[in-house]
Amino acid sequence: MKKAKHFLYYLDICHFSTKAFRSTRPNELRSATNGMNSTSKQSFTRPTNDVVVHWPTQLCGTLELLLATGALVGNVMFILIVILKKKLRSWMNVFLVNISVTDIIAALFVSIPTVDSYYHRQWRFGSTYCLIHNLLHPFLLSTSLWLTALVSINRYVYIVRNNIYQRFTNTITVTLAIAFAWITPIVSQYSAYVDRSSSSYDPSAFRCRNLVTPVLLLLLMFTPSFLVLASYILIIAYVIKSRRRVQAHGATQPGSSTPTTGPTPRELRMLAVVFGVFSLVLLGYLPYAFILFVSKVRKQSPPRDSLVLAYPLMHIGGVINPCLYGASNMQFRKAYKELVTGKLIRCWKMGTSDPVVPTTAADLRNSSDSANVRGTNTDNTTEQNI
């Protein structure tokens, strides 16, 4: 009798447990499914607010906003002076205008959303724009590098192979070169457009990031950087050879005139500006890339504060580039001044593009120094004017 009671008690317990399991199991599965869905969604759009202390995001948000504002103002001014002033419409400046366009796009569609995510410590633009934001940054970085590489090749051909430059530089070739610089990064990132799993939101950095493969890195950064360095090495070798030729000519024929070979001082200044643009792009990106590389080698997560602090450095070039253009060229400086004072706009409305006419000897010397020539004081229309 006692065993029968124990057996019945055991059956009651099993029945109650089974009933409770059946009643709660669907809710558990439903909550687990919802939890997985919310987790996958949160891993893409919702940050972990306690990962990074507040001051780095607030500081970098303010710095990023200042850089974006400076890049917008400086590059819009540069594009306006090239459009409005006829003497500045050269093939060289067409490439520089395209670099300014990449800086403007980066300021509007990369920096501004980053500022918002830093200030609010979360991504508020949805998963679709997270993917777009993720692809824009390497695309614009690679486009700037390819444009700089094409400018370097352009300078090499102009200085070393000027006869080829005069023969092949025209609207068609320049248009094809610029189209190549914009299309190549898009084609290189085709897999990222198709496979969205390579893009993800990084809550520690408060922005979207992309997995860059070695092949993609080769096409986006290494190849244009190699072309820039190779062009400059060849130009430097040509300059050294030209100077030795001039020195040898002066030693053998002291009374004769010195041959005008090699680049002019203005061309050397422009080469320095182009290399400065290239250096700013790379130096701004290297700290961020170095942090990620060291963390990958050590198989550790990257220092979160360091990622946040290093990110604004990638956009310093957009602010400094227009200043470099003005520092290297008298015409740019005068055009900036005319744009700020309103002279350039007024003259453009009246149908004239050069409101300042040199009248003094100093102005004439500055005008001749800023002219893009090879050994003369007259404009080389093939290079200077489009």
Number of C-alpha atoms within 10 A of each C-alpha: 6 6 8 9 10 11 12 11 12 11 12 12 12 12 12 11 12 12 12 11 12 11 11 12 12 11 11 12 11 12 12 12 12 12 12 12 12 13 13 12 13 14 15 21 22 20 20 15 14 10 13 19 11 14 10 17 22 17 15 21 25 16 17 24 20 17 22 28 18 19 27 21 14 21 25 17 18 23 18 16 25 19 16 21 21 16 19 21 17 18 19 20 19 20 22 24 18 19 23 25 19 21 27 23 17 23 24 14 16 22 25 17 21 26 24 17 20 24 17 15 24 20 24 14 13 11 17 10 15 22 22 15 23 22 21 19 20 21 22 22 22 28 26 28 27 29 24 26 25 23 25 25 19 19 24 23 18 18 21 17 12 13 11 11 18 13 9 11 16 14 11 9 11 18 13 10 17 18 12 15 23 19 13 16 23 20 13 17 17 11 12 19 15 9 9 12 11 16 22 19 24 18 23 20 27 29 25 22 19 19 12 15 9 10 10 17 14 14 18 26 19 16 15 24 21 12 18 24 15 16 21 19 13 14 23 13 11 18 18 13 14 17 13 12 16 16 14 12 15 15 10 9 11 11 8 9 9 13 12 12 17 21 21 17 14 17 19 17 16 18 20 15 20 22 19 16 23 24 15 20 23 18 14 18 19 16 18 19 15 12 17 18 14 13 14 12 8 10 9 10 12 17 14 17 17 16 19 22 18 18 19 24 20 20 23 22 23 28 22 18 26 24 17 18 21 17 14 19 18 16 21 22 15 14 25 20 14 19 19 11 11 11 17 25 20 15 17 16 11 9 10 14 20 16 15 13 9 12 8 9 9 10 13 13 13 15 17 15 18 19 21 24 20 19 12 13 14 12 16 13 12 15 18 18 16 16
